[in-house]
Amino acid sequence: METYIAQFRDALESLDRAQADALFQQALQQYSPIAAVEKLVVPALEQIGTAWHEGSVALSQVYMSGRFCEALVERVLPASDPDRKHQPRSAIVVLSDYHDLGKRIVYSVMRASGFEVFDYGRLDVDELVERAVADRLRVLLISVLILPSALKVREVCTQLKARGADIKVVVGGAPFLFDDQLWREVGADAMGKSAADAVAIVERLMGAMQ
């Protein structure tokens, strides 16, 4: 399987959709759709995310890899497929700023990893809290680019607790990379450095909730 993963990753990084599709189809001949996603797609995307942190691939490659894998997974695991990972109820949002590339990447990788995730787009604190409570979320992924937005996470967490909402808040974005303790200071439950981190964190939280 390691050879398949390496070849699949190479195809993604070189934006060779035909080769990536062919390798994914080969995996489907050996595994169920969800197993093919977990054994091939998820490891390849994790490796690409690690390579970006190491500076060996471009952010555009991470983005396009996630989008293409999302499309592959949508074909074999449509939104109504019972094999999708439906729990916990999760959402992702850009909090109070206008840069959504990071959110888009995480959303694509989450979907490509078999998760159902609400995409809230961009919201401010009050409307985010209202929607999260109304949707009965268990996990809320918050993406920010600038420090003022990151500091507003504290208000989100405070309001959620005041409402009695048992929602785990996972944060990511530049301010949390610059200050690796900031996520604790604003009251978040976890911080992810990459889209692959987000998948691992949600899987861990999901296991704890079962």
C-alpha positions in Angstrom: 0.0 0.0 0.0 2.9 2.4 0.6 3.8 2.3 -3.1 0.2 3.2 -4.0 0.2 6.0 -1.5 3.5 7.4 -2.9 2.3 7.2 -6.4 -1.0 8.8 -5.5 0.7 11.6 -3.7 3.0 12.2 -6.7 0.0 12.4 -9.0 -1.7 14.9 -6.7 1.4 17.1 -6.3 1.9 17.2 -10.1 -1.8 17.8 -10.6 -2.1 14.7 -12.7 -5.8 14.0 -12.2 -5.9 11.1 -14.7 -3.2 9.2 -12.8 -4.6 10.0 -9.4 -8.1 8.8 -10.6 -6.6 5.6 -12.0 -4.8 4.8 -8.7 -8.0 5.5 -6.7 -9.9 3.2 -9.0 -7.3 0.5 -8.4 -7.7 0.9 -4.7 -11.5 0.6 -5.1 -10.9 -2.8 -6.7 -9.3 -4.0 -3.5 -11.2 -2.1 -0.8 -14.6 -0.7 0.0 -15.0 3.0 -0.8 -14.5 4.2 2.8 -11.5 1.8 3.3 -10.0 3.1 0.0 -10.4 6.7 1.3 -8.8 5.8 4.7 -6.0 3.7 3.3 -5.0 5.8 0.3 -6.5 9.3 0.2 -6.0 10.3 3.9 -2.4 9.2 4.2 -1.5 10.9 0.9 -3.1 14.2 2.0 -1.4 14.0 5.4 2.0 13.6 3.7 1.3 16.5 1.4 0.3 18.6 4.5 3.6 17.7 6.2 5.6 18.5 3.1 4.0 22.0 3.0 5.1 22.6 6.6 8.6 21.5 5.6 8.5 23.8 2.6 8.8 21.2 -0.1 5.3 21.8 -1.7 3.3 24.9 -2.4 0.1 25.9 -0.7 -1.6 25.7 -4.1 -0.7 22.1 -4.3 -2.2 21.4 -0.9 -5.4 23.2 -2.0 -5.7 21.5 -5.4 -5.0 18.1 -3.9 -7.7 18.6 -1.3 -10.2 19.8 -3.9 -9.5 16.9 -6.3 -9.7 14.3 -3.6 -12.9 15.8 -2.3 -14.4 15.3 -5.8 -13.1 11.7 -5.9 -14.7 10.9 -2.6 -18.0 12.6 -3.5 -18.3 10.2 -6.4 -18.0 7.1 -4.2 -19.3 8.4 -0.9 -22.1 10.9 -1.7 -23.5 13.0 1.1 -26.3 10.5 1.8 -24.0 7.4 1.9 -24.3 5.6 5.3 -20.5 4.9 5.2 -19.7 8.5 5.7 -18.5 9.5 9.1 -21.6 11.3 10.4 -20.5 11.9 14.0 -19.8 14.1 15.7 -21.8 16.9 14.1 -19.1 19.3 12.9 -18.8 22.7 11.2 -16.1 24.9 9.9 -16.1 28.7 9.8 -14.0 31.8 9.1 -14.4 34.0 12.2 -14.7 37.7 11.4 -12.1 38.0 8.6 -12.2 37.7 4.9 -9.5 35.2 4.0 -11.0 31.7 3.5 -8.3 29.8 1.7 -7.2 28.0 5.0 -10.8 27.1 5.7 -11.4 25.9 2.2 -8.4 23.6 2.4 -9.4 22.1 5.7 -13.0 21.6 4.5 -11.9 19.8 1.4 -9.5 17.5 3.3 -12.2 16.8 5.9 -14.7 15.9 3.1 -12.1 13.9 1.3 -11.5 12.0 4.5 -15.1 10.9 4.6 -16.4 13.5 7.1 -19.7 15.4 6.8 -18.9 19.0 7.8 -21.2 22.1 7.7 -19.5 25.0 5.9 -20.6 28.1 7.7 -18.6 30.5 5.5 -17.8 33.7 7.3 -19.6 34.6 10.5 -19.2 37.0 13.4 -19.3 35.9 17.0 -23.0 36.2 17.9 -24.3 34.7 14.7 -21.8 31.8 14.9 -22.8 31.0 18.5 -26.5 31.0 17.5 -26.0 28.7 14.5 -23.7 26.3 16.4 -26.2 25.9 19.1 -29.1 25.6 16.7 -27.3 22.9 14.7 -26.4 21.0 17.9 -22.7 20.8 17.0 -20.2 18.8 18.9 -17.1 20.1 17.1 -16.6 23.6 15.7 -13.5 24.3 13.6 -12.6 28.0 13.5 -10.1 29.4 10.9 -8.6 32.9 11.3 -5.8 34.8 9.6 -5.3 37.9 11.8 -4.8 38.3 15.5 -8.0 40.3 16.3 -10.1 37.5 14.8 -8.1 34.9 16.8 -8.8 36.8 20.0 -12.6 36.7 19.3 -12.4 32.9 19.8 -12.4 33.7 23.6 -15.9 35.3 23.2 -17.2 32.4 21.2 -16.1 29.9 23.8 -17.5 32.1 26.6 -20.9 32.4 25.0 -21.0 28.7 24.1 -20.4 27.7 27.8 -22.9 30.3 29.0 -25.5 28.6 26.7 -24.6 25.2 28.1 -23.4 24.0 24.7 -21.0 21.0 24.9 -19.1 22.0 21.7 -15.4 21.3 21.3 -13.7 24.3 19.6 -10.7 23.5 17.4 -8.8 26.5 16.0 -6.2 27.1 13.3 -4.5 29.8 11.3 -1.5 32.1 11.3 -1.9 33.7 14.8 -2.0 30.2 16.4 1.1 29.2 14.5 3.0 32.3 15.6 2.0 31.8 19.3 1.6 28.1 20.1 -0.1 28.9 23.4 -2.7 31.3 22.1 -5.3 28.6 21.6 -5.2 27.8 25.3 -5.4 31.5 26.2 -8.6 32.0 24.1 -10.2 28.9 25.6 -10.1 26.5 22.6 -10.0 22.8 23.1 -7.4 22.0 20.4 -5.3 23.7 17.7 -4.4 22.2 14.4 -1.3 23.3 12.4 -2.6 21.8 9.1 -5.6 20.2 7.4 -4.3 16.8 8.3 -4.1 17.9 11.9 -7.8 18.8 11.8 -8.7 15.3 10.6 -6.7 13.7 13.3 -8.1 16.0 16.0 -11.7 15.4 14.9 -11.1 11.6 14.8 -9.7 11.8 18.3 -12.6 13.8 19.6 -15.0 11.5 17.9 -13.5 8.5 19.6 -13.8 10.2 23.0 -17.5 11.0 22.4 -18.5 7.4 21.6 
